[in-house]
Amino acid sequence: SLMMIRHQQANVKFSAGWAEFFNVGDGSLDVVADGTRPGGEFLRLNKSGANIYGAEFTPATIGQADVEVHARFRPLIATNGQLHGRVIARGQAAGDWYYAGLQQTGRGVKQFVIGRRSTGGTNTGLVTVDFTWVIGTFYNIKLSCSGTAIKAKFWEVGTAEPTTWTLTVTDGTITAAGKQGLVAGGANTDDVECDFFSVGYGEGQAYSP
């Protein structure tokens, strides 16, 4: 069910509150029952086309540009030269947004990245750190956008949340309020599973599972 406290919104029941918003024909949303997950279910972004595929948490689109987003998801494939699962904030209908997530370089190096996607499909990695993430393992990712300060942290489920942000960058390209959600990468089989998602606005931080 949807919970709201002090400008915070959390979603652990994915059967409500989610909608496709980008490249709708390149994927589908499935809600899968699973008693081992928070809320008893998880959301799966199924890729079926060559383009990226995005879904938004619709209650989180209320005109706030300064947000903190927390998602818990796992990658299901690893492909050289591809961005995989990522959390997005300030998403615009034309395809501009900030993202934090997992990628694998053309040489096979796995990384955690903060980036910016621009209209026309250009992904610009703003800052990265090498991190050997594992297919099928759940990770927590937090993305914070406050003015021009873009920050992110990540940690494996079952380990302690870092006390400091893993990556930080200053960027003022996208300043408007937008959509918060999830994006699956460009490869046809790059599906993503997510079992927790929350958003905090203004001074409110996102919930943790």
C-alpha positions, 0 to 999 in steps of 0.5 A: 500500500502507499504510505505518506509521511512528511513529504515522503512516499513509499511503494512496496505494493507495485500493483498500484502507483506505477506506469510506463512513461518512456519507449512504451513499446519496448517493454512491459511492467509485470507485478510478480507475487513473492512472499519473500519480498517487502509487500509480498511482490516485486516489479519487473521491467521486461525489455522487448525492444532495442531501446531503453524502457522506463517506468514512473512511480506516479505518486512521486510526480508532484512538481518537486525538483529536489528529491531523494529516491531509494530503490532496491533492485537487481540486475539480471544480465551483464553486457559490455558497453551497456547501462543496466538497471538505474534509478532516475530523478527529474525525468522529462517526457522528452527523455532528459533525466539524472540517473544512478545505477550499474553499468559495464564498460565496453572493456567489461569493467563494472561500475556504479555511475551517476549520469545524465541522459539528454534528449536524443539519447545521449547518456553522459556519465558524470562520475563513476567508481569501479565496483564488481556488481553481481548478476542476480544480487540485490543492491540498494541505490539512493539518488539525491538531487538538490539544486545542482548537487547530484549525489548517490550511494549504493550498497548490497542488500544485507550490508550496512548503508554507507554513512557518506555519499559514494559519488557526488557531482555538480550539474545544473543541466536539468533543473525542472521537476519531473518523474521519478522511477526506473529504467532498464538498459538498451539490450533486449534482454536487460530486464530489471527486478525491483522490490522496494522504491521510495521518494522523499521531497524537500527536507524529507529523505526517502524511506529505507526498506 
